[in-house]
Amino acid sequence: MSVTDPLLFAAVDLGASSGRVMAGHVSGDGAGTVRLRQAHRFPNRPVRIGGTLHWDILSLYAGVLDGLRAVGAAAGVPPVSVGIDGWAVDYGLLDASGALLGNPVHYRDTRTEGEAAKVAAVLAPPVLYRATGLQYLPFNTLYQLTAAQGSPALGAASRLLLIPDLIAYWLTGEAGTELTNASTTQLVDPRTRDWSRSVAGALGIDLALFAPMREPGDPAGRLLPGVLAETGLRDPVRVTTVGSHDTASAVAAVPAAGDRFAYVATGTWSLAGLELDAPVLTEESRRANFTNELGVDGTVRYLRNIMGLWLLQECLRTWEAAGTPQRLDGLLREAADVPGLRSFVDADDPAFLAPGDMPRRIVDACRRSGRPAPEGPAEITRCVLDSLALAHRRAIEDAQRLSGRAVDIVHLVGGGAHNDLLCRLTADACGLPVVAGPAEAAALGNVLVQARAAGAVRGDLSDLRALLRGTGEFRRYEPVAGGADWDRAAALIAATGTRR
């Protein structure tokens, strides 16, 4: 791998609760370094209108423009390029003139309730899984589109753009559909890495709504003159396609050496699994609710979606609304002193999907299972983190068994890498070392794919990961005694946990 003189890249990273624009500097000293600095962070607050939960997409776009302005102002030069990643499955609809037909609907909205049964009456779940390899999630794009059939907005639409592609379109005026995010729609065949026309045809979904496919590293246009004026940047600034599903970018930034690793990409969701060369489309894999999403450089992200730190985020929101706000750092210290594995739940329980009173739902789930109900914020927090560690263990064990790929280390990346207790519990639950970091994995993966496209770095994923290992700071957690307790808890979850 060779690295040129320092270059500046802007990474737009859109999360379910906030968005960030990060400045990434790739320099050529020694073996090469990558440095990341947050230029701007902005909130992502969903809005309920007329009973429907929407994303405030115009506010998010304004945050992106503010962030690009901050990147250029701080550096004194424009970035070489901009890359955009974000959450999956949701989309915006455009009319023939390119105008947005309403704010995108949030994946946690209730409009997809009952859609899975309707789809199953046309395509049996085993048939759908063999065609697309995607795990069942009630909000997959496929179910959103069948729920929207007959609606005025879908009827008037000429183009459908997934959220990162929509932002890229507004920046450049050029429309595309990025592959790693397209693979989360349940409309892509992971073997051909192209649309599953048989699935779309059977369900009456018009694939002509989607823009031409792009892959990470492909050019996505240049900032429009109006965007340059808004941001104070100078032409030319390219937009480069990255792994626009934030998990695809995060997994690209896993600092692994070799292929015997598992990953847990943590945030609102936990995405736990393995990186493979080919999808696993067996019936056993479907019943285990594993997904085959496409990754950077022809890889497959074989993983299970787990409810993630959403459980704790919703608890914190509930306590704040009740007038008893909790400081996260203090709460985690108190939770570390609570005896472990006294109370735990199945983190995949659909009862936890919707917004609302999460502490009450967690207490109710413990009572239903016959386990002690946690009392107070510290015990509820410990229950959440024990439950997530158990879910991480279950996903990693199942992924190894179903794929035939053994691992000897777990890389935990994303926001949860800052959570010392979660990292330690995951190591104990899995009985494997856990390496925590980078916390900003999605933005780093975003920057590295841009840098490679610009010629600043060269090589495959292993080369990009070697660069990260040489410049990043990571913490390693070794499992400690208590494996028998985790075995018993895991057996109870397996016996009584959610079955979809």
KAHU-V762009 format. One line per field, one symbol per residue. ss: DSSP state (@ for helix, = for strand, . for the rest). psi: psi as a letter, one per 20 degrees, with the letter a starting at -180 (. if undefined). burial: b if it has 16 or more other C-alpha atoms within 10 Angstrom, else e. Layout:
BEGIN
ss = ???
psi = ???
burial = ???
END
This chain:
BEGIN
ss = ......========...==========.....===========...===..===..@@@@@@@@@@@@@@@@@@@.....======....====.....=....=....@@@..@@@@@@@@..@@@@@@@@........@@@@@@@@...@@@@@..====@@@@@@@@@@....==@@@@.....==....==.@@@@@@@...@@@=..==....====..@@@@@@@......===....=@@@@@@@........======...=======......@@@@@...====.@@@.=======...@@@@@@@@@@@@......@@@@@@@@@.............@@@.....@@@@@@@@@@@@......@@@@@@@@@@@@@@@@@@@@@@@@@@@@.....======@@@@.@@@@@@@@@@@...===....@@@@@@@@@@@@@.......@@@@@@@@@@@...===.....@@@@@@@@@@@@@@....
psi = pqparpqpqpopoorhirqqpqppoorjpcjqqpqppphpqqqnoqpppkippqqmhhgghhhgghghghghhhhiqqqgrpqprarrhrrqpqahijqpmqpqpqijqjhjpihghgghhgoqghggghhijpqppijqhghhhhhipiqhghhipiqppqghhgghghhhjppropghhhiiikjpoigikrqnhgggghjkpoiihqrqqqqpiqqjaqpqghgghhijqqqqoqpppaniphhghghhjplqoajlqrqooqchqpopbrpriqqokrhhgghilqqnqqaqljrpoorppqhaihghghgggghghjjmqppgghghgghhippqkgpqroijpiijgqqbnggghgghhgghijqppqprgghgghgghghgghhgggggghggghijoqqjqpoorahihinggggghggggikqqpopqqhlgghghgghhghghijhqqaahhghhhgghiirpqpppqqarjhhghggghhgghhirpp.
burial = eebbeebbbbbbbbbbeebbbbbbbbbbeeebbbbbebbbbbebebeeeeeebbbbbeebbebbbbbbbbbbeeeeebbbbbbbbbbbbbbbbbbeeeebeebbbbbbbbbbeebbeebeeebebbebbbbbbbbbebbbbbbbbbbeeeeebbeebbbbbbbbbbbbbebbebbbbbbbbbbbbbbbbbbebebbbebbeebebeeeebbebbbbbbbbbbbbeebbeebbbeeebbbbbbbbbbbbbbbbbbbbeeeebbbbbbbbbbbbbbbbebbbbeeebbebbbbbbbbbeebbbbbbbbbbbbbbebbbbbbeeeeeeeeeeebbeebbebebbbbbbbbbeeebeeeebbbeebbebbeebeeebbeebbbbbbbbbbbbbbbbbbbbbbbbebbeebbebbbbbbbbbbebbbbbbbbbbbbbbbbbbbbbbbbbbbbbbbbbbbebbbeebbbbbbbbbeeeebebbebeeeeeebeebbeebeeebeee
END
